[in-house]
Amino acid sequence: MEASETSSGKNFRNAFGNVLAFLILILIGVLAFSIRLFSVIKYESVIHEFDPYFNYRVTQFLTKNGIYDFWNWFDDRTWYPLGRVIGGTVYPGLTLTAGTLWWLLNSLNIPLSVETICVFTAPIFSAFTSWSTYLLTREVKGTGAGLTAAALIAMVPSYISRSVAGSYDNEAVAIFALIFTFYLYIKTLNTGSLFYATLNSLAYFYMVCSWGGYTFIINLIPMHVLMCIVTGRYSSRLYIAYAPLVVLGTLLAALVPVVGFNAVMTSEHFASFLVFIIIQVVAFVYYIKGVLSPKMFKVAVTLVLSIGLVVCCAVIAVLVALVASSPTKGWSGRSLSLLDPTYASKYIPIIASVSEHQPPTWPSYFMDINVLAFLVPAGIIACFSPLSDASSFVILYIVTSVYFSGVMVRLMLVLAPAACITSGIALSEAFEVFTRSIKFQLPDLPGLSPVEAEETSTDSTVPLNEVPKTDKGGETLKERPSRKNRKKEKEPVEKPSIKARIEKKLLVLPFEGSILAIFLLVLLGAFYVVHCVWAAAEAYSAPSIVLTSHSHDGLHVFDDFREAYAWLSHNTEVDDKVASWWDYGYQTTAMANRTVIVDNNTWNNTHIATVGTAMSSPEKAAWEIFNSLDVKYVLVVFGGLVGYPSDDINKFLWMVRIGGGVFPHIKEPDYLRDGQYRIDNQATPTMLNCLMYKLSYYRFVDTDGKGFDRVRRTEIGKKYFKLTHFEEVFTTHHWMVRIYKLKPPKNRIRGKTKKSKSKSTSTSSGKSSGTRKNPWN
């Protein structure tokens, strides 16, 4: 009777715990969604940054023309005169996801615009990411750790920076796909289910469709499989978790046009194939071990290893031949930048010029993951007790993500989920120890029957209000009393008290120390929440398209970008070409609907170098370059009047470096004075006469009479000059965007007088014109 009452009580507690966990997960999802709405509440529902505008434009095309036209879309408004095949050069996951949401809602008679769907896609998927993190962490360390990790990732600033409302970029859905793929891998590893293995391949396919960071998955999982094999943890579950992923996942990845045969031809994928061969050999060895006698097994192993070694050598030889035939050894420029942090600065300045490709500083870790940086080591230690296949994967994940985040600040986004998982494990374990210590030292344990106490004493890793878990690495089996001890417990002589037996088994900390530790942990959590809310509201919610500034006379709004794009849209012809630095290409195409020379795709380094060379050249040479590209307007961003630091003058040295990498006559030292970049009266003549300087500072002295640049904090060197080949047609209210029009070439005057003049000067002008056949040289 007592046993049935005990089991019914346990069932009730389990049911109540499951319902409570479900409600907490719903609240975490609401939190993840709502904390990302500050950008809409404080500003407006608008797309942020630069890349999201291209994704928004592509989504508009998809919803208007359908998926077949999307796959075959050739965009003639970008990279003039080359153009771009959109369907074959984009990761379609984000676009197809938002397009599907728009179609479903409109099918249900919920008429939301495409822009609204794009703005709220990232907050919606942040909730999905929180739930996926719960599922993954639960597979590793239980429900408590899962709920804690889900709450942490719902608020972590690093993830908020890429998922606020309006941040319609690939990472908005890719982080969910990353975590969900890892969860299904761990789930398959724990269960050995082929069903979950198939789902894992489908989740990997969605990740390939969403983001180029899928190569992190296809390298991390093989590393974990190889580690399990080397450490003697091979099992049939490991084979089922990995083999279908490589076969089915690679076949599905090859269906994505932007990936195609790169799924089997590039060095980023070779590790997965090598480990696939190794696990086949290991599986075959384990199979014949169970079939043959020990003597025959030794002979068979020798034969298998010999054949396997020959096959591996042949495969490695083929891979080496393929790699050697490529100038970059089969690696992409971004991948080489991760393996060698100095590679981009040496060979590919276009990659090094992007701010998010720079290494992070130490304060950025505290800004983006805050107190989690201190909890991660504790979480790693907790994963070792006990060490399982799932916990070893988490350890490998956090170690690799720490390295990659140290190379490129953008990959702090990959570190954030790993930090939340390990920190959730650490906090859960710490709370369990401290609350257990307090409970066992209370004067009375109401409602605790001797049977419950005895069951509790047999498992030191499970709190009193939870059922012992027997499927997580065999923890309960390890701590079960021996038969000898059971015999002694049945004897009534000198039977110790319940509390004494529990304290013998468990680590019990002092009562006051446990209360103080819980208070400090709660205080730490409160500090984390305050920091995350501040980061979401102030640091990461401001859209780059609309800027704000606080001063003594109140809030100032700078809407110069949309003002400039609106002017282009209403005052220029539809087929006019606009030249600017590549940062503003996506916005110009999406908001002004005008053809651009380069944009943020950066697929053609020579084309970008041509624009950089024009900006670095004197006015006449720049006019010739732009005129040869059929450019009619030039757009520059200037922050010297209002103090906007991300303007083209601050980016100008990258234009010089990129241009000089293709056209050698552009040399960076010509723009530096004693190694320093200056725009004052000490600047070099080359700098003072280049097009970028003139277009930025033209008429700037008229603003204050001095020409004081608030970003560089100095007076400009050349204040009074005229433009001979360009004319100013529009400058925004705060001078942040300036638009110039190329003047038409002068008409040739034919006549005897002019002919005689031209003959007299033919000797001198012939040499100079002959040396400049190509305006780009």
N, C-alpha and C positions, 0 to 999 in steps of 0.2 A: 504493500500500500504506500509506504513511504517512498519507495523507488519510483512508483508511478507519479506521485505528487512532485517529486524532484524533477522527473523528466518533463512533466507538464509545465513546471515553473521555468525550466530551461527553454522550452519551446516558446513560451510567452515572451521571455526576455529576448530570444532571438528575433521573434516577429516584431517586437517593439523596437529593437535595435535596427532592424532593416528599414522599418517605416521612418524612424528618426534619421537614418543615414540618407534616405531618399529625399526627405524634406530639406535636409542640410544641403544636399547637392542642388536642389532646385534654387535655394537661396544663394548658393555660390554662383550658379549660372546667372541669376538676376544681378548679383554684384558685378560679375565680369562684364555684363552688358552695360549696366548703368554707369559704371565708373569711366567708361569710354565715351560718354555723351557730353562731357564738358565742352568739347569743341563746338558742338551744335548749340548748346545752351548759351555759351559765352559769345560765340561769333554767329555763325549761320551754317546751314546745311550745304557745305561746299566741298569739292574735292581738294585734297591737300597735295603739296609737293609737286614733283615734275612727272615721274613715271606714271602715277595714277591717272594723269590726264590722257595718256596714250591708251591705257587699259579701258578708260571710260569711253573713249572714241571707238575703240574696237568693239566694246559691248554694244554701243549704239548701232554700229553697222550690223552686228550679229542679230539683234532683235528686229531690225528693220528688213534685212535682206535674207535671213536664214542661214543655216549652217553650211550649206553647199557653196553659196557665194562667199562665205567667210573663208573656207579652205582655199578658194581660188582667187582671193582678193589680191590684186596688184595695186599698191598704193603709189600713185604718181605725185603725191603732194609731199613726199619726204625724199631726202637724199637726191634732190634734183642735180643732174639729169638722169641719175641711175635708177631711182625708184626702189621699191622694196616689196617683196612677196610676203604679205603679212601671215597668211596661213601656215607657211613653212618656216617662219622665223620667230614665232612666239610660243610661249608655254600656255596652252589654251585652258588650263584648269580653272583659273580665276574667272575668265570670261564666260566659259560654259556654265560654271556654277551660278554666277550672277544672272546670266541669261535664263537658266532654268528656273531660278527663284522668281524672276519677273514673269515668266510664262505661267508658272503655277498660280501665282497670286492673281494675275489677270484672268486665268481660267476660273478662279473662284470669285470673280467680280470684285476684286480688290484693286482698283486702278491706280497703282503706284507708278511713278515715273522711273525710267531707267537710272536717272541720277540718284534718286532716293534709295533704290536698291543698292547701288554702288557705294553710297555713303555708309549704309548700315550693314554691309556684308561682313566687314572686319569685326565689329562688336558681336554679331551673331555667332561667328565662328570662334570667338574667344571663349564663349560659354561652352561650345563643343570641346575646345582644347582643355578646359578645366575638367570636364567630365572624363575625357580620355586620360588625363593625368591621374585622376582618381583610380580608374581601372588599372592602369599600369602599376601604380604604387601599391594598390591592393594585392596584385599578384606577387609583389616582392615582399611586403611586410605587413599586410593586413589592412583592415578597414580604417582604423584610426590614422595610420600613416597616410592612407589614400586621401581621406578627407582633409587632412592638414596640408598635403601637397597641393590639392585642388584649390584650397583657399589661398595659398601663397601665389600660385601662378595666375589666379584671377586678378591679382593686384600688382604683380611684379612690374616695375617701371620699364625694364628692358623690352618686355613684350607689349606693354601699353604703347611704347613709342612707335610701334609698327602696326597697331591695331585700333587706334582711336577712330571714331566716326569720321569718315572722309579719307582715311588712309587706304585707298583702294589699290593696294600693291599685291604682288604674288605671295608675300609672306603672310597676308591676311588669312589665307586658307592653307598655306604650306605647313605652318607650325602644327596645326591640327592634324594634317596628314602625316607629319613626321612622328608625332607622339602616338597616334593611333596605329601606325605601322609597327612601332616598337612594342606597343601593347599586344598586338596580335602575334608578334614573334614570341614574346614571353609567354603568352597564353598557350601557344602551340608547344612551346618548350616544356611547359608544366603539365600539359594534358596529352601530348602526342596525337592530337586530333588532326586528321587530314582536312576536315572542314575548316578549322581555323587557319590551317596552312594555305588553303585556297583564298580565304578572305584576306590573309596577309599579302598575298600576291596582288590582289585587287587594290588593296590600300596602297601598296607600293606603286602600282600603276597610276593611281590618282596623284600620288606625290610626284611622279615623273611628269605628269601633265601640268603640275602647278609651279614647280620651281627647279632651277638648276642645282639646288642644294641636295637633290636626291642622291648625288654621288656620295654624300656623307653616310647615307643608309647602306648603300651597296658596298661600302668599305668597312663600316663599323661592325656590321653583322658578321662578315667573314672573319674579321679579327677576333670576335668573341668565339666563333665556332672553332677557329684554330687554337685559341687559348684553352677551350674545353678539351680538345683532343690532346694537346700537349700535356695538360695537367691530369689526364686520365679520367675525365668526366664524360667520355663519349657514351651515348645511349641512342636507342632507336628514336627517342623523342627529339634528340638533336638532329638526327638525319631528316626526320619528317619536317622539322621546323625550317631547315635550310635548303634541301634539294628542290622542293617545289618552288621556293622563292626564286632561285637562280634560273630555273628552266622557264617557268610560267612568267615570272616577273620580267625576264629579259625579252621574251617574245612580245609581251604587252608593251614594254618600253620602246621596242623598235617600231611600234605602230604610231608613236607620236612623231609627227613630221619633223619637228625641230631636233629630235634625237636621232631617229632613223638608225642607220648602221653604226652610228657612234656607240650604241649600246654594246657592240662586240668588237669595235675597232680602235677604241681609245684606251689609253693606259689607266684611266680612272676605273675601268671595269675589269681589268685583268686580274686583280687580286681575288675577286669573287670566283672567277673561273679556276684559278689555281687551287683555291681552297675546296672548290667543288670536286676537283679530281682527287685531292687528298682524302676527302671524306668518303668518296667512293671506294678507294683502296682500303681505308680503315673499316668500312662497313663490310667489305668482302672478307677481310681477315677475321672479323668477329663472326661472320657467318660460317666460314669453314672451320673455325675453332669449335663451334657447337656440333659440327657434323662429323669431323674426322677424329681419330684417336690422337693422343699427344705426340706419338712418333711421326705419324703422317702429317700432323699439323705443322711440325717443324719444317718438313720438306716442302709442304705447300706454301708456308710463309716465305721461305727462301725464294721459291719460284715467283710468288706474287710480288714480293719486294723487288726482285730483279726486273720483272716485266714493268712494274709500276715505275721503277727508277728510269728505265729506258723511255717510257711514255712521257714522264715528267720532263726529262732532259729534252725530248723532241719538242714538247709544247713550249718549254722555256726558250729553246732555240728559235722557234717560229716567232714567239713574242719579241725576243731580242732583235730579230731581223726586222719585224714591223716597226719596233720602236726606233731602231737605228736609222730607218729610212725617213724619219720625220725630223725636221730641224729642231722641234721642241721636244723630241723624244716621246711623241704621242700624247703629251700633256697640253691642256689649254693654258693660256697665259695666267688666268686666275688661279688655277690649280698649282702651277709652278710658284705663284706668289705666296701660296699657303705653305708650300714645302720649303721655299727659300724666300724669306721676307724681303731680301734685298733685290730679288729678281726684277720686280716691276720698276723700281727706281732706276735700275741699270739699263733695261732693255725696252720696257713698255711704259713710257711716261703717261699715256692715256689712262692706264689703270691706276698708277700712282697719284694722278691728279685728283681722283675722287676722294673726298674727305672721309667717307665711310670705309675706304680701303686702307686707311692709316691705322697703325697700332694704337690701342687705347692707352690712356694714362691711368694711374692708380686711382685718382678720384672718380673716374668714370665707372669703375667697378662698384664703388660705394653708391654712386648715383643710380646705377642701373639695377643692382641686385641688393643693395643696402646691407642689412644685417645678415642676409643669407651667406655672404662671403665668410662670416665667422662660424656659421652653422654647418657649412659643407664638410669640413674635416670631421666633425662629430658624426655626421651622417655616413661618411665613408667607413669610419670605425664600426658603426652600428651594422653596416652591410656585411662585415666580416663575422658577425656573431648571430646565427651561424652563416657560413658562406654557402650559397646555393648558386645554381646556374643563373637564376634571375638576378640575384644581388651582385654577382660578378659582372653581369652585363651593365648594371647601373654604375658600378665602379669604373668600368672601361669607358662608359659614356661620359661621365663627369671628367675623367682625366683627359680624354681627347678633346672635349669641348673647351676645357680650360686652355689647352694649347692653342687651338684655332682662334679663340677669342683674343688671345694675346697677340696674334699676328694681324688680325683685321677687326676693327671695332664693330663692323657690321655683324660679325658672327657672335657678338654678345647675345644675339637673339637665339642662337643655338645653345649657348650656355645657360640661359635663363631656365628652361624646363628642367635640365639636369640639376641645377642648383635648387630648384623648388622641390624636386623629388627627394634629393638627399637631405635637405633641410627639414622636409616633412617627416622623414624617417627619424631624424635626430630629435625633433621636438616631440614626436609621438613616444619614442622610447624614454625620453627624459620625463615627460608627464606620467608615464606609466610607473616608472621607478619612484617618483616623488609621491604620487597619490597612493601607491601601494604602501609605502613606508608610513604615511599618515594613517591609513586605514588600519594597519596592523598594530599601531600603537594607541589607538583609541581605547578608552576604558571598557566599553562594551561593543560587541559586534552584533547588533540586533538582527534577528532574522537569520542568523547563520547557524544552521544545524550541524551536528557533528559530522553527518555524512558529507555535507557541502564543504565543511572545513577540511575533511580528509581528502576530498577530491581536489580542493584548491591546493593543498600542500604537495600534491603530486606533480604540479606543473608550475614552474616558477616564472614562465614567460607570459602567462595569460592572467589578466586581472580577474577579480572575483565576479564581475558582472558579465564576463564573456565566456563562451564555450571554448574549451581547448581545441586548437586546430591540429589535426593529425596529418594534414597533407602538405605542410610547408617544411620540407627538409627533415621530417622526422623528429621535430623538437620534443614532442610529447613522449615518444618512444625512448629517447635518450635519457629523460629525466624520470622515467617510471621506476618505482622502487623495485629492488631485486626480490627474488622469492624468499631469501633469508630475512630480509627486512619485513616482508609481509607477514612472515611467521611470527616475528617478534611483536608486530603490531597487534596480532590477535591475542597475545598473552596479556592477561590483566595485570601482571606484576609490573610495578614501576613504569606504568604507562605515562609518558610525558604529556604535558598539556598541549592543546591545539596550537596555541600561540608559540610555544617553545619549538614545536616541530616546524611551524612555518618559518620562524626566524632562523632556524638552522638551515633551511633550504634556500631562503631568499636573502638578498642583500637589503637590509633594512637600515635606512639612514636616520639620523637624529630627527626627532619630531619638529623642533624649531627650525633646523636647517632645511627640512623639506618644505615647510611653509614659506620660508624666505626664498628658496629656489623657485617655487611656483610663482611667487609674487614677482620675482625678477624676470621670469619667462613671460608672464603676462605683460609686464612693463615693456619688455623687448618687442613683443608682438604689437603693442599699442604704438610704439615708436615706428615700427614698420608700416602700420596702417596709415599713420599721419604722413609719413614720407611719401607713400604711394599715392595718397589722395592729392598731396601737393604737386607731385610730379605729373599726375594726370590732369590736374586743373591748370597748372601754370607752365610747366616745362614742355609738355608734349602735345598740348591741345591747340596751340596757335597754328593756323594754316599759313604756309609760306607764301601763299598768293595774296593774303591780306595780313599786314603787319600792324602791330600796335606799339605804343610807347607811352610810358607814364612820366609825367613831369609835374612841376609845382602847380601848373594851371589845369591839370586834369589829364584825361586819357586822349591820346591822339591816334587816329586810325590812318594808315597809309595804304590806300587802295590803288597804287600807281600801276601795278601790273595789269589789272583788269581794265584800267583806264586806257593803257597803251594798246592792249589787244582789241579793245572795242574800237579805238580809232583806226587801227589797221583794217578791221572788218568793215567799217563804214566808209572809209576814205580811200581805199585802194581797189584796184581791179582784182577780180577773182583769180586770174592766172598770174598775178605779180609774184615775184620771188623775193623772199626776205632772208637776209643773211644775219646770223648772230652766232655767238658761241654755242656749242652743242647743248649746254644746260637748258636752254630755253626753247629747243626745237619742238618738244612734245606739246608744250603749252601754246606755242604759236600756231601749230597745226590744229589743235583741238579748239582753242578759244577764238582765234582770229580766222581760221579756215583759209590759211594762206600756205603756199608752197615754201618749204624751207630747204636749205642746202645740206645741213647736218642736224641730227637730233640725238637724243639720249641713248639710242641703240648702240652707237659707237662701233659699228661693225666694219667700217672702212676707215682705217687710220690715215690713209693718204688724203682722203677727202677732208677729214678734220684738220690735217696738217696744212692743207691749202687755205682753209679759213684762218688758221693760226698765223700762217705766213702773211696773209693779207693784212691782218690786224697789226702785225709786227713791222710792216713795210711803210715807207713814206707814202704820202697821200696819192701821188700819181701812180706809183707801182701798184698800190692797193686797188685803185680805181680800175686799172687794167685787168687785174685778177678777177674782181667782182664782175666787171663788164663781160669778160669771157665766159662767166658762169650764168649770164643773163639775169644778174641780180639787179633789182630796182631799188630796194630799201635795205638799210643796215640798221640793226637794233643793238644798242648797248645799254648795259645796266650800270648805273653810277650812284654811289652812296655817299659821296663827299659832302653833300649839303646837309643830309639828315643823320649821318653817322651809320649808314647801313654797311657792315663790313664785308658782306658776300657779294661785292660788286666785281665788275670785270677788271678793274685796275689791280685788285688783289689777286685775281686769277691770271693776270697777264703773263707772268713768268712761265706758267704752264703752257700758254699759247706759244711762247717763244721756244720752249723745249720740244713740244710736239711738232711744231713747224720745222725746227732745226733738225729733227730726227729724219725728216724726208728731204728737205731742201737745205743743203749744207751752208748756203750763204747766210742763213739766219744763225747767228752765234750769240749765246746767252751773255758772255762777258761784255759784248757791245752795249748791253742795256744796264750794266752794273758799274757803279763807281767804287773802286777799291773793294769789290766783292759785296757791296751793299746795294740794295734795291731802293732807289730814291726817285722822288718826283718833284723835288724842290729845285732851287737854283744850282745845286751841285749835281743834278742828274746829267747823264751823258747826252750829247747831241742826238744820238740815235734814238734814245728814249723820248726826248722832247719833240722829235719830228715824226714819230711813228703815228699811224692812223688811230690806234686805240687812245693814245694820249690826247690827240686833237679832238676826237669825237666825244671824249669824256669831259674835257675842260673847256670846250668851246663856249665862250661868253660866261664862263663861271665867275670871272672877276666882277661881273655886273651884279652879282647877288649881294656881296658885302663890300666891294671896293678893294679887297685884299686878295681874294682867291684862296681863302683858308679851307683846307681839306680836313673835315672833322674825323675821318677814319684814320688817315695817315698823320694827323695832328701837325700839319706844317702848311706853309704857304707854297702854292705851286710855283714851279720855276718859270714857265713860259705862260704869261698871262694874256697878252694881246697878240692875236694872230687871226688870219682869215682863212677860210676854206676855199680852195680853188676848184675841186672836183666833186665836192659833196655840198649839199645844202640842207640845213635843218628844217624839218617839216613839222615836228611835234616833240614837245617835252612835257612830261607829266607834271602834275601840280607840285610835287616834292622833288622834282628833278631825278627821280630814281630810274626812269626809263626814258631814253632819248632815241628818236628815230630820225634818220637822215636818208635823203634821196640822192641817188647818183645823178650828177648833171649829165645831160646828153653831150656826146662828142661835138666839138666845134666843127662847123661846116668848112669844107676846103674851098678857098677862094682861088679861082683860076683866072689868070690874066698874064699879060706880058711882064708887068712890073713884078708880080709875085714870082713868076717863073725865073726872071733874072736874079731875084733875091735868093731864090732857092738854089740856083746854080752856084752863086758865089759862096753859099754856105754848105754846099753838098759835101765838100771834103771833110769838114769837121763833124757834121751831123751824121755822115755815113758810117763812121766808125762806131759812134755811140749807139746808133740804131741797129747796127749789125751785131753788136754784142748782146742785144736784148731781144732775141728772136722769140723766146718764150718768157712771158711776164712772170712766171712762177720761179724762174731761176735767178 
